[in-house]
Structures are given as C-alpha cells and as structure tokens.
Amino acid sequence: MGGKDGDGRSSGISDEELAAFLERAAAGTGEAPREPSARARMVTERLRDQQDPPGWRTGPTGQGIRGGRGRAKRRIKVTLAVVFIAGLALVAVRPELVIDRVTGKSAAREGAKAPLPAETARPTAAPDAVPPDQPTLAEPFRGSPALRWADGAAGIEVPEATAVGGLTKEQVADGLAKAKQFLVAANLEPATLRGERPAAALAILDPQQSEVFQRVERSLTHPNAEDDPTQLFTRFDPAEVKPVGGVVKVRGSMRVEPGEPGEVRVATDYTFVHPMTKGDTSVQRTIVRRQITFSVLDPARWKATGDRLQLSEYHVESSNVECEATRGYLHPQFPQDAPTGPAPTGPASDPYDRSQDIKGGACGTVTRS
C-alpha cells in the first residue's frame, strides 16, 4: 500500500525501498536526488527516532527526575527510621555498649581479653587494673585479671628437664610431669571439686612418707580445723554450690631446685580461679593460690618409692570464702549474702597479686574479686 508525501501526493515506492535507496546514495552506489523530498526527510527522521529512543539524547523529563528523586528520598528516610529504631532497642537492652564507647571502657575490655604469655618467673607486681565488671553466668571471668589466663591444665606448663642433684634428666622429667598431674588432680578434676576422694592425686604421693600420708588420709575421712583437706585439695559442697561453665583459670610457674644429695625439689606456685554459683544468676569467683614443693628422691639413697613424690612443704591462700573451712569444703561467700563464719581480721589483699610468697596468718578481706 502506498502512502502520501509531505504535500499530500501519493508516492510510488514503499518506505523500505526509499530507505534502501537513501543508504545506497549515502554509500555512493546509487543516484541520490539533488534535494530530498519531504517524504525522504520524513523517513530519515523516522529511522533516526527508531535508532535513538525518545529521551536518550535529552535525558528524562523534569517531572521524571523529580518523581525518581522523591521515591529515593522516601526509601532513604524509611531505612534511616528502621536503623534508628533498631539502635534504640539495642541501647535499651544493652546500654553499656554506648556507655563503654563514651567512657573508653570498650577498648579497655578488648585489651583485657588478649591472652597472656606463660609465666616463667614470679611477677614483680600485681596485675594491672581491669574494668570492674561483675561476673555473669555467660561471662564468669568478666572484670577479672584471670580473663587473660590460661584455661585449666594448659596453665600448668612444665619446664625443660635437666640432670640435677645426682638425678638423671629422665628422673627429673618424671618428677615434673607428676607434679603437674598432682596439681591437676587436686584442683581441676571435677570429682575432686565435687568433694569426692582425690584418688588420682593420692596415687602420686609416696606412702613411705608415712606421717604426711596418714595425715592427708585423716583429713579426707575425718576433716576438722587441724586436719583440713582444703590445705591440699580444692573441694566444694555440691549441695551448696556448683561450678559455672566448666573452665578454671590458672596461672603460675614451677621450677627445679637442688636439694640434699640424691634429691631434687620441684617448687610450684599456682593460682586457680573457680567461678561458682548457687544455682541462680549470682556468680562468685573463689580464688585459691597454692605453693607446694615436692621432693623427687633417688630410692638408692633415700627411703622412697621411685615413681612417687613426697611433700616437702605446702601453703594455701583462699579468697572470697568463709574464713574457716568446715566439713572439709571451701564455702564461697556471695556479695548478696549475710556474712557467715568468723569475721575477717587480717589486712586487705589483692588475691591476684603473685609477687610475694603466701604470708598466712589471719583471714583478711580482698580488694577485688
């Protein structure tokens, strides 16, 4: 079907034919008219419009721009509102997040979580202060220097053995290993902590040291103020308290010292931090420091069992507990409870300070828990 050109007269060729002609003319392969007709101009404009859609060259209309920006602004406002409401809800639940940012406690807490290297010698001062946060069931070591201490038996590192005092390197190494085994069995073994018989620890002590061995046995079967098993073993009454989380923090060191001929002494100094609860949301940390010196004896020179340790001396310091153990247990004192047992009369001390020997004496108060 034909169409009409710009002055209304009918044309004898179709649009496609005219377009092909124009392309040939542009390429120099056809005879182009000297002046394009109105129809040619119309077809050319139509082809240009098909190649360049409306708005491609000029951009969207002003109305389109305003509408797009308006929708974008509304989306941004809604997003900001949601973020703001979520932020308010978080602050309501955990206000310490904002407070810590303002006061700088957040950075202090992050630094307090970095694990400490192993203790190779006695420290010269107490640990640095940390944010004094209260322990919780989820974070029982929060606000304590022990947060950076090793977990359990990993905190009892054995030094490298050498031949000392006439004992071979192998004999010294065995004595060091058994000293660690005793400390683990006496202070970390769950059965021992529940007040059960510390059989694994007793199996390391030499029965030929008869007087000491008998006294230890007596303290376990008939505990009293004089024969107290907590002098060597960490024990709690399971009807009274239970451990929180199953992790005990440990820090300390051991060293080898020459003794009498045919004797090597293994001097140990460790602090154990036990988080305990009464079954509710309250948590108290019982801190037990023990200084125990074991003797490794050559059975060729001493009356001794070759694969056992003898006790040379032992001292203990327990914090956040009643001043006197009863029934052979340590009794944690919780802040919300009324004081029980004898009132402390000794000086205040930092239970995390390992720079001095255990002094003993009267029960005192602690400067931090």
Stockholm file with secondary structure:
# STOCKHOLM 1.0

chainA/1-369         MGGKDGDGRSSGISDEELAAFLERAAAGTGEAPREPSARARMVTERLRDQQDPPGWRTGPTGQGIRGGRGRAKRRIKVTLAVVFIAGLALVAVRPELVIDRVTGKSAAREGAKAPLPAETARPTAAPDAVPPDQPTLAEPFRGSPALRWADGAAGIEVPEATAVGGLTKEQVADGLAKAKQFLVAANLEPATLRGERPAAALAILDPQQSEVFQRVERSLTHPNAEDDPTQLFTRFDPAEVKPVGGVVKVRGSMRVEPGEPGEVRVATDYTFVHPMTKGDTSVQRTIVRRQITFSVLDPARWKATGDRLQLSEYHVESSNVECEATRGYLHPQFPQDAPTGPAPTGPASDPYDRSQDIKGGACGTVTRS
#=GR chainA/1-369 SS CCCBCTTSCBCSSCHHHHHHHHHHHHHTSSCCCSSCCHHHHHHHHHHHHHHSCTTTTTCSCHHHHHHHHHHHHHHHHHHHHHHHHHHHHHHHHCTHHHHHHHHTHHHHHHHHTSCCCCCCSCCSSCCCCCCCCCCCSSCTTTTSGGGGSEEGGGGCCCCCCCCBTTBCHHHHHHHHHHHHHHHHHHHTCHHHHTTCCCHHHHTTBCTTSHHHHHHHHHHHHSCCSSSCGGGTSCCBCTTTCEESTTCCEEEEEEEEEECSTTEEEEEEEEEEEEEEESSSSCEEEEEEEEEEEEEEECTTTSSCCTTCBEEEEEEEEEESBCSSCBTTBBCBCCTTSCCCSSCCCEEEECTTCCSSCCCCSSCEEESCC
#=GC SS_cons         CCCBCTTSCBCSSCHHHHHHHHHHHHHTSSCCCSSCCHHHHHHHHHHHHHHSCTTTTTCSCHHHHHHHHHHHHHHHHHHHHHHHHHHHHHHHHCTHHHHHHHHTHHHHHHHHTSCCCCCCSCCSSCCCCCCCCCCCSSCTTTTSGGGGSEEGGGGCCCCCCCCBTTBCHHHHHHHHHHHHHHHHHHHTCHHHHTTCCCHHHHTTBCTTSHHHHHHHHHHHHSCCSSSCGGGTSCCBCTTTCEESTTCCEEEEEEEEEECSTTEEEEEEEEEEEEEEESSSSCEEEEEEEEEEEEEEECTTTSSCCTTCBEEEEEEEEEESBCSSCBTTBBCBCCTTSCCCSSCCCEEEECTTCCSSCCCCSSCEEESCC
//
